[in-house]
Amino acid sequence: MLTVTNNGSAAQTVTAGRALTLGGFEKFTSVDIGAGETLTRAFLIADGAEELESTLAFGVYAKGVSSLSDITVSLKQYK
């Protein structure tokens, strides 16, 4: 489970995805979070999934702002 809290004043965009077998990146839907908001996303990885199927990548960036962001990120795995 991915949780991102935007502690700053600028909107943030949260991206998630996974690597593809022959290179590239499968990007899941990006989500915008406003100042003071928290986003929680859950991802299901099937039992017995291969390494590329079970490795996720996440990113957070400010929309149109070049200053530093103030965010809190938590990533937990449940079985």
Contacts in CASP RR format, 6 or more apart in sequence:
PFRMAT RR
TARGET T0000
AUTHOR 0000-0000-0000
METHOD contacts of the structure
MODEL  1
MLTVTNNGSAAQTVTAGRALTLGGFEKFTSVDIGAGETLTRAFLIADGAE
ELESTLAFGVYAKGVSSLSDITVSLKQYK
1 40 0 8 1.000
1 41 0 8 1.000
1 42 0 8 1.000
1 43 0 8 1.000
1 74 0 8 1.000
1 75 0 8 1.000
1 76 0 8 1.000
1 77 0 8 1.000
1 78 0 8 1.000
2 14 0 8 1.000
2 16 0 8 1.000
2 39 0 8 1.000
2 40 0 8 1.000
2 41 0 8 1.000
2 42 0 8 1.000
2 43 0 8 1.000
2 58 0 8 1.000
2 73 0 8 1.000
2 74 0 8 1.000
2 75 0 8 1.000
3 38 0 8 1.000
3 39 0 8 1.000
3 40 0 8 1.000
3 41 0 8 1.000
3 72 0 8 1.000
3 73 0 8 1.000
3 74 0 8 1.000
3 75 0 8 1.000
3 76 0 8 1.000
4 12 0 8 1.000
4 14 0 8 1.000
4 33 0 8 1.000
4 38 0 8 1.000
4 39 0 8 1.000
4 60 0 8 1.000
4 71 0 8 1.000
4 72 0 8 1.000
4 73 0 8 1.000
4 74 0 8 1.000
5 36 0 8 1.000
5 37 0 8 1.000
5 38 0 8 1.000
5 39 0 8 1.000
5 71 0 8 1.000
5 72 0 8 1.000
5 73 0 8 1.000
6 12 0 8 1.000
6 33 0 8 1.000
6 34 0 8 1.000
6 35 0 8 1.000
6 36 0 8 1.000
6 37 0 8 1.000
6 38 0 8 1.000
6 69 0 8 1.000
6 70 0 8 1.000
6 71 0 8 1.000
7 36 0 8 1.000
7 70 0 8 1.000
7 71 0 8 1.000
7 72 0 8 1.000
8 35 0 8 1.000
8 36 0 8 1.000
8 69 0 8 1.000
8 70 0 8 1.000
8 71 0 8 1.000
9 35 0 8 1.000
10 35 0 8 1.000
10 62 0 8 1.000
10 63 0 8 1.000
10 64 0 8 1.000
10 65 0 8 1.000
10 67 0 8 1.000
10 69 0 8 1.000
11 32 0 8 1.000
11 33 0 8 1.000
11 34 0 8 1.000
11 35 0 8 1.000
11 62 0 8 1.000
11 63 0 8 1.000
12 32 0 8 1.000
12 33 0 8 1.000
12 34 0 8 1.000
12 60 0 8 1.000
12 61 0 8 1.000
12 62 0 8 1.000
12 63 0 8 1.000
12 69 0 8 1.000
12 71 0 8 1.000
13 30 0 8 1.000
13 31 0 8 1.000
13 32 0 8 1.000
13 33 0 8 1.000
13 60 0 8 1.000
13 61 0 8 1.000
13 62 0 8 1.000
13 63 0 8 1.000
14 30 0 8 1.000
14 31 0 8 1.000
14 32 0 8 1.000
14 33 0 8 1.000
14 39 0 8 1.000
14 41 0 8 1.000
14 58 0 8 1.000
14 59 0 8 1.000
14 60 0 8 1.000
15 27 0 8 1.000
15 28 0 8 1.000
15 30 0 8 1.000
15 58 0 8 1.000
15 59 0 8 1.000
15 60 0 8 1.000
15 61 0 8 1.000
16 27 0 8 1.000
16 28 0 8 1.000
16 41 0 8 1.000
16 43 0 8 1.000
16 56 0 8 1.000
16 57 0 8 1.000
16 58 0 8 1.000
16 59 0 8 1.000
17 25 0 8 1.000
17 26 0 8 1.000
17 27 0 8 1.000
17 28 0 8 1.000
17 56 0 8 1.000
17 57 0 8 1.000
17 58 0 8 1.000
18 25 0 8 1.000
18 26 0 8 1.000
18 52 0 8 1.000
18 53 0 8 1.000
18 55 0 8 1.000
18 56 0 8 1.000
18 57 0 8 1.000
19 25 0 8 1.000
19 26 0 8 1.000
19 52 0 8 1.000
19 55 0 8 1.000
19 57 0 8 1.000
20 26 0 8 1.000
20 52 0 8 1.000
21 52 0 8 1.000
25 57 0 8 1.000
31 39 0 8 1.000
31 41 0 8 1.000
32 63 0 8 1.000
33 39 0 8 1.000
43 56 0 8 1.000
45 53 0 8 1.000
45 54 0 8 1.000
45 56 0 8 1.000
46 53 0 8 1.000
48 54 0 8 1.000
58 73 0 8 1.000
58 75 0 8 1.000
60 69 0 8 1.000
60 71 0 8 1.000
60 73 0 8 1.000
61 69 0 8 1.000
62 69 0 8 1.000
END
